[in-house]
């Protein structure tokens, strides 16, 4: 398990790498358990502010390991769904750094992330219908929220691959970079996020994610329940003081 999911932490950024390049980083039970365990640990660590999810060997992930599926291997883990992340993503921001293929469950990994950086040659798709399956790890639920309805339906019903450029134009991908530079660009983006107050970042993500089904008459009250701790935090005082004193803030995460 440890060899199939690699973790690297530096300057508040944790990189989770799916390490099955010989299988195009297809997701089996060991990968799912490894990612779920990593997310649980990294969410709790005060020295980690942003997560990056990527794949080894020039491929993000080809999705569920179909050979494992035939033998009953379970790619669900830790109460977090497929891959240990799709049903319950981290509380902290997570960035997908995509090279090569992000297909089926691999694309559903992308949809579980908050930001997406992709190499210009990356290909995305939900080919489950071509294998007698369906995109049940978030593809059918989330894709229509990220790109226009008919574009989402074409991906879902045909199983065809879509380029990084097309998904960038549709608004799903944050940045497209030359092939081979996705992880480097994701690190740059993560550093910009990690420079901000950690309590404010996590709370802001929570409001954006959870408010999708809030009724308009309750939205500000529910937002206030989440943001109250932010406005009353030591970091809020530090942010104002740093601004007044014209110096960089020193965040404590409390």
For each residue, the residues with C-beta under 8 A, 3 or more apart:
1: 4 5 30 33 34
2: 5 34
3: 6 19
4: 1 18 19 20 28 30 31 34
5: 1 2 16 17 18 19 30 31 34 35 38
6: 3 15 16 17 19 56
7: 14 15 16 17 38 42
8: 14 15 17
9: 13 14 15 42 47 48
10: 13
11: 191 194
12: 47 48 49 50 194
13: 9 10 48 49 50 51 52 187 190 191 194
14: 7 8 9 38 42 45 48 50 51 52
15: 6 7 8 9 51 52 54 183 187
16: 5 6 7 35 38 39 42 51 52 53 54
17: 5 6 7 8 54 55 56
18: 4 5 25 27 31 35 53 54 55 56 60 61
19: 3 4 5 6 25 56
20: 4 23 24 25 26 28 31 56
21: 24 25 55 56 57 58 59
22: 57
23: 20 26 62 65
24: 20 21 59 61 62 100 101
25: 18 19 20 21 31 55 56 57 59 60 61 62 106
26: 20 23 61 62 63 64 65 66 68
27: 18 31 32 61 63 64 65 75 82 83 105 106
28: 4 20 31 32 65 68 73 75
29: 32 33 68 73 74 75 77
30: 1 4 5 33 34
31: 4 5 18 20 25 27 28 34 35 75 83 84
32: 27 28 29 35 36 74 75 76 77 78 82 83 84
33: 1 29 30 36 37 77 78 84
34: 1 2 4 5 30 31 37 38 84
35: 5 16 18 31 32 38 39 53 77 80 83 84 85
36: 32 33 39 40 77 78 79 80 84 85
37: 33 34 40 41 78 84
38: 5 7 14 16 34 35 41 42 84
39: 16 35 36 42 43 51 78 80 84 85 89 90
40: 36 37 43 44 78
41: 37 38 44 45
42: 7 9 14 16 38 39 45 48 51 90 92
43: 39 40 90 91 92
44: 40 41
45: 14 41 42 48
46: 253
47: 9 12
48: 9 12 13 14 42 45 51 92
49: 12 13 92 93 193 194 198 201
50: 12 13 14 92 93 94 95 190 193 194
51: 13 14 15 16 39 42 48 90 92 93 94 95
52: 13 14 15 16 94 95 96 97 183 186 187 190
53: 16 18 35 85 94 95 96 97 109 113
54: 15 16 17 18 60 96 97 98 99 182 183 186
55: 17 18 21 25 59 60 61 98 99 100 106
56: 6 17 18 19 20 21 25 59
57: 21 22 25
58: 21 99 100 180
59: 21 24 25 55 56 62 99 100 101
60: 18 25 54 55 96 97 98 99 100 101 102 106 109 110 122
61: 18 24 25 26 27 55 101 102 103 105 106 109
62: 23 24 25 26 59 101 103 104 106
63: 26 27 103 104 105 106 107 108
64: 26 27 68 69 75 82 104 105
65: 23 26 27 28 68 69 73 75
66: 26 69 70 131
67: 70 71
68: 26 28 29 64 65 71 73 75
69: 64 65 66 72 73 75
70: 66 67
71: 67 68
72: 69
73: 28 29 65 68 69
74: 29 32 77
75: 27 28 29 31 32 64 65 68 69 82 83 105
76: 32 80 81 82
77: 29 32 33 35 36 74 80 83 84
78: 32 33 36 37 39 40 84
79: 36 87 88
80: 35 36 39 76 77 83 84 85 86 87 88 89
81: 76 84 85 86 87 88 137 138
82: 27 32 64 75 76 85 86 87 105 108 136 137 138
83: 27 31 32 35 75 77 80 86 105 108 109 112 137
84: 31 32 33 34 35 36 37 38 39 77 78 80 81
85: 35 36 39 53 80 81 82 88 89 90 94 109 112
86: 80 81 82 83 89 105 108 109 111 112 137 138
87: 79 80 81 82 137 138
88: 79 80 81 85
89: 39 80 85 86 94 112 113 114
90: 39 42 43 51 85 93 94
91: 43 202 205 206
92: 42 43 48 49 50 51 198 201 202 205
93: 49 50 51 90 114 115 190 193 201 202 205
94: 50 51 52 53 85 89 90 112 113 114 115
95: 50 51 52 53 113 114 115 116 117 174 186 189 190 193
96: 52 53 54 60 102 109 110 113 115 116 117 118 186
97: 52 53 54 60 117 118 182 183 185 186
98: 54 55 60 102 110 116 117 118 119 122 124 164 182
99: 54 55 58 59 60 118 119 121 122 179 180 182 183
100: 24 55 58 59 60 119 121 122 123
101: 24 59 60 61 62 106 122 123
102: 60 61 96 98 106 107 109 110 118 122 123 124 125
103: 61 62 63 106 107 123 124 125 126 127 161
104: 62 63 64 107 108 125 126 127 128 135 139
105: 27 61 63 64 75 82 83 86 108 109 137
106: 25 27 55 60 61 62 63 101 102 103 109 110
107: 63 102 103 104 110 111 124 125 126 135 139
108: 63 82 83 86 104 105 111 112 126 135 137 138 139 142
109: 53 60 61 83 85 86 96 102 105 106 112 113
110: 60 96 98 102 106 107 113 116 124 172
111: 86 107 108 138 139 142 143 146
112: 83 85 86 89 94 108 109 138 142
113: 53 89 94 95 96 109 110 116
114: 89 93 94 95 205
115: 93 94 95 96 174 186 189 193
116: 95 96 98 110 113 172 173 174 175
117: 95 96 97 98 173 174 175 176 177 182 185 186 189
118: 96 97 98 99 102 122 164 167 168 173 175 176 177 182
119: 98 99 100 122 164 176 177 178 179 180 181 182
120: 164 165 176 177 178 179
121: 99 100 164 179
122: 60 98 99 100 101 102 118 119 163 164 179 182
123: 100 101 102 103 161 162 163 164
124: 98 102 103 107 110 161 162 163 164 167
125: 102 103 104 107 155 159 160 161 162
126: 103 104 107 108 129 135 139 143 155 156 159
127: 103 104 130 131 159 160 161
128: 104 131 133 134 135 136 139 159
129: 126 132 133 134 156 157 158 159
130: 127 159
131: 66 127 128
132: 129
133: 128 129 136
134: 128 129 140
135: 104 107 108 126 128 138 139 140 143 156
136: 82 128 133 139 140
137: 81 82 83 86 87 105 108
138: 81 82 86 87 108 111 112 135 141 142
139: 104 107 108 111 126 128 135 136 142 143 156
140: 134 135 136 143 156
141: 138 144 145
142: 108 111 112 138 139 145 146
143: 111 126 135 139 140 146 147 152 155 156
144: 141 147 149 152 153
145: 141 142 212
146: 111 142 143 152 170 171 172
147: 143 144 151 152 167 170 171 172
148: 151 152 170
149: 144 152 153
150: 153 154
151: 147 148 154 155 170
152: 143 144 146 147 148 149 155 156
153: 144 149 150 156 157
154: 150 151 157 158 160
155: 125 126 143 151 152 158 159 160 162
156: 126 129 135 139 140 143 152 153 159
157: 129 153 154
158: 129 154 155
159: 125 126 127 128 129 130 155 156
160: 125 127 154 155
161: 103 123 124 125 127
162: 123 124 125 155 166 167
163: 122 123 124 166 167
164: 98 118 119 120 121 122 123 124 167 168 173 176
165: 120 168 169 176
166: 162 163 169 170
167: 118 124 147 162 163 164 170 172 173
168: 118 164 165 171 172 173 175 176
169: 165 166
170: 146 147 148 151 166 167
171: 146 147 168
172: 110 116 146 147 167 168
173: 116 117 118 164 167 168 176
174: 95 115 116 117 189
175: 116 117 118 168 185 189
176: 117 118 119 120 164 165 168 173
177: 117 118 119 120 181 182 184 185
178: 119 120 181
179: 99 119 120 121 122
180: 58 99 119
181: 119 177 178 184 185
182: 54 97 98 99 117 118 119 122 177 185 186
183: 15 52 54 97 99 186 187
184: 177 181 187 188
185: 97 117 175 177 181 182 188 189
186: 52 54 95 96 97 115 117 182 183 189 190
187: 13 15 52 183 184 190 191
188: 184 185 191 192
189: 95 115 117 174 175 185 186 192 193
190: 13 50 52 93 95 186 187 193 194
191: 11 13 187 188 194 195
192: 188 189 195 196
193: 49 50 93 95 115 189 190 196 201
194: 11 12 13 49 50 190 191
195: 191 192
196: 192 193 200 201 251
197: 200 201 230 233 235 236 238 239 249 251 253
198: 49 92 201 202 235 251 253
199: 202 203 229 230 233 235 253 254
200: 196 197 203 204 230 233 235 236
201: 49 92 93 193 196 197 198 204 205
202: 91 92 93 198 199 205 206
203: 199 200 206 207 226 227 229 230
204: 200 201 207 208
205: 91 92 93 114 201 202 208 209
206: 91 202 203 209 210 226
207: 203 204 210 211 223 226 227
208: 204 205 211
209: 205 206 212
210: 206 207 213 214 222 226
211: 207 208 214 219 222 223
212: 145 209
213: 210
214: 210 211 218 219 222
215: 218 219
216: 219
217:
218: 214 215 221 222
219: 211 214 215 216 222 223
220: 223 224
221: 218 224 225
222: 210 211 214 218 219 225 226
223: 207 211 219 220 226 227
224: 220 221 227 228
225: 221 222 228
226: 203 206 207 210 222 223 229 230
227: 203 207 223 224 230 231
228: 224 225 231 232
229: 199 203 226 232 233
230: 197 199 200 203 226 227 233 235 236
231: 227 228 236
232: 228 229 236
233: 197 199 200 229 230 236 237 254
234: 237 238 252 254
235: 197 198 199 200 230 238 239 249 251 252 253 254
236: 197 200 230 231 232 233 239 240
237: 233 234 240 241
238: 197 234 235 241 242 249 250 251 252
239: 197 235 236 242 243 249
240: 236 237 243 244
241: 237 238 244 245 249
242: 238 239 245 247 248 249 250
243: 239 240 246 249
244: 240 241
245: 241 242
246: 243
247: 242
248: 242
249: 197 235 238 239 241 242 243
250: 238 242
251: 196 197 198 235 238
252: 234 235 238
253: 46 197 198 199 235
254: 199 233 234 235
